[in-house]
Amino acid sequence: MSRIEVQGIGKSFGSVRALDTVSFSIAENQITGLLGRNGAGKSTLMRILAGWTFPDQGSARVGGQEVTPGESPDLYLMSEMDLYPDGMNPLKAFRYGRRLYKDFDEAYARRLAEKFRLPLKTNINRLSTGYRSIFKIIMALSVNTPVVMFDVK
């Protein structure tokens, strides 16, 4: 069984065609990379798989389940986009992660944060670029979903 299945995904932003009938599958227990130039549609495809963006055509399944708007519990996307509300600090985000992902390991996240000296009470939007990256990686490592995707520059 494939962990990720994409069939005929297409997505446009106005007159720009970001994805044009993309199809592929990725089996379980695989590490896969998406390579391409800027603007090739890599981030758009990952946002579709995470349920953050919706395709104009086609379908995507993660863990055998159709990706639905705003919900993909078997998949975590670590993105360059900052999606945390103003005032959210890492401690609050760890608690929030526990509510969103049933297997989120808050104790592990705290241990990693301590190891990397992440300022836990500082607003995430005010962390340095390096600490923000550390925070995002800690979240991705602690979420314990079957699929973790990293969308990095």
Secondary structure, 3 states (H helix, E strand, C coil): CEEEEEEEEEEEECCEEEEEEEEEEEECCCCCCCCCCCCCCHHHHHHHHHCCCCCCEEEEEECCEECECCECCCEEEEECCCCCCCCCCHHHHHHHHHHHCCCCCHHHHHHHHHHCCCCCCCCHHHCCHHHHHHHHHHHHHHCCCCEEEEECC
